[in-house]
Amino acid sequence: QRSRCLCRDPFGVSSALSVSKSIMESAIPTQRVLQTVDSGLYLEKGEADIFWLLFGTVLVFLMQAGFALLEVGSVRSKNTKNILTKNILDASYGAILWWLVGFGVAIGQAGPASEDTNIEEILGETYYALAYDFGRRPDGNIYATWMFQWAFAATAVTIVSGTVAERVTFTAYLCYAFVLTAFVYPVVVHSVWSADGWLTAFRDDDLLLDCGVIDFAGSGVVHMTGGVAGLVAAIFVGPRKGRFSASGEPIDIPGQSPIYRNLGTFILWFGWFGFNGVSTLYIGDGFSVVASKTMVTTVIAAAAGCLTCTVVGKATTNIIDMDLAGNGVLAGLVSITAPCSTCEPYGAFAIGVGGGLPPSTSS
């Protein structure tokens, strides 16, 4: 029972009932949330849940530094400033778009337009620019949810940035970042994670294949969305100049710093504990057990992916490749993100091995 994180209100909109009355009435709480009892000091449950989301936001946002180091270490030195500027704008430009449009599409609730249409299955009608929700002011939980989901949205855009590194103009970057952050990614989020979404597992009827899509922390919602967008972009722009010979043989283009690449991988792994673990969205009422299990499966899958890539790489090239090991870690992390709360540790190991095979056999 404790592993049932697929609650009917996955974004915590209704959890305002458990938040103190003063927070629902005002954006700035005026009541002390720390109360003294015989056992010491404690946070009210609603406040603990908000803190949990904000804690996860910090961890996931740190992944932007990991992406920056990984990408800079993987490209030539002449493109360093371009990569770093894009990473900064992923967070800054993306935050404004997420505030104005993206959050409303992704997390907004059904409104008047849904009475005559099924528009609520693909996008929400509230919380655009964090505006009032049909007369009700957003509470602390909504603000915390906005923060947590903004960090996720920035991750999806950054995946595309790394995929087409050294190959697109700055104008092209601004265009795809706008479309992905304001429309594409939010529609996917709403379709899968909203209780009204057409793919969701949280609705009572009309479930896709009688079960809906279960994606706990975003293997598909975040990483596949960013990955598919990056794949399409890479197909259109083609390979980097000098990547292939006239006969089509691949030519290695060494990155400027293995140190940056390694540090970036470790920072991403660190941030993934927030990505997966804090996707419980709550910390009380048994959710702490789920968060603990989620972090354990995350570690095992990442380690299994790393070892798979290392062993296969050694067997095929007779070299223990640091980059291949790092890619294995990331492949294992991406693979476990959807089932991290529902699979057992031995399942996480198998998932990590499966995730590590593709990068170990590709160029």
C-alpha positions, 0 to 999 in steps of 0.5 A, a space after each residue: 500500500 505504501 508504494 501506491 504513489 499514483 494518487 488521484 491528485 499527482 500534482 498536489 493541487 488538493 493537498 491545500 486542505 492539509 496546509 495551514 489556513 493562513 497559507 491558503 488565505 495569503 501568499 505569505 504565511 503569517 502563522 508559525 509552522 513550527 510547533 513545540 510538543 513534548 518530543 521537540 519541534 516538528 513541521 506540519 505535514 503540509 509544510 513538510 510536503 512543500 519543503 520536500 518539493 523545494 528541496 527536490 527543486 534544488 537538487 534537480 536544478 543543480 543538474 543544469 550545472 551537470 549538463 553544462 560541465 558534461 556538454 562543455 567537456 564534450 565539445 571543442 574549446 571554441 564552442 565553450 561560450 556558446 554552450 554555456 550561454 545556452 545552458 544559462 538561457 535554458 533556465 532563464 528563458 525557460 522560467 519565463 515561458 514556464 511561468 506565462 504558458 507552460 505551467 498552465 498547460 501542464 498543471 492547470 485544471 479543467 475550466 469552462 471550455 472543457 464543458 463542451 470539449 475534451 480540451 482538458 485531456 491535453 491542456 489545463 485552463 488555470 494557472 497561466 502566469 500563476 494567475 488566480 484559479 477561478 477566484 482562488 489564489 494559488 497556495 504554497 503548494 502550487 508555488 512549490 509545484 511550479 518550482 519543481 516542475 520548472 526544473 523538470 522543464 529546463 531539463 527537457 530543453 537542455 537535452 536537446 541543447 546537448 544533442 545538437 551542440 556545435 550545429 545550430 545557430 543561436 536563433 534556432 536554439 531560441 525557437 526550439 526552446 520556445 516551442 518545447 518549453 511553452 507547448 510540446 513538453 507541457 502538453 506531454 506532461 498534462 497528457 500523462 501526469 494530470 488526472 484529466 490527461 488522455 494517457 494518465 493512469 490517474 483517471 477513473 475510466 477510459 484508461 489507455 489499454 485499461 491501465 494508462 501510462 505509468 511514468 513515475 518521474 519522467 523516463 518518457 515525459 521528460 527524457 524521451 520528449 527531449 530525446 525525440 526532439 533532439 533526434 529530429 533536430 539532429 536528423 535535420 541539421 546532420 552531423 558535425 563537420 569532420 565527423 565522417 570521412 568521405 567514405 562514411 567512416 566515423 572520425 573521432 572528435 575529442 572533447 576538450 576535457 575529460 575532467 568536466 565530463 566526469 564531474 558533470 556525470 557525477 553532478 547529474 547522478 547527484 541531482 537525479 536523487 531529487 529527480 526520482 526520489 522527490 517525485 513522490 511529491 509528498 514526504 509524510 504518510 508513508 511516502 518517505 518509504 517510497 522515496 527511500 526505495 526510489 533512491 535505492 533503485 536509482 543507484 542500482 540501475 545507474 551502477 548496473 548501466 555503468 558496469 554494462 557499458 564498461 564490460 561490453 566496451 572492454 570486450 569489444 575494444 580492449 579499452 576501459 573507456 571513461 566516457 563509455 562508463 559515464 554514458 552507462 551511468 546516465 543510460 541507467 538513470 534514464 531507464 529507471 526513472 519511470 519504474 523507480 518506485 514500483 520495481 524491486 532492486 533486482 528489477 532495477 539491476 536488470 533495467 540498468 543492464 538493459 539501459 547500458 547496452 545501447 550506448 555500449 554498442 553505438 558510436 
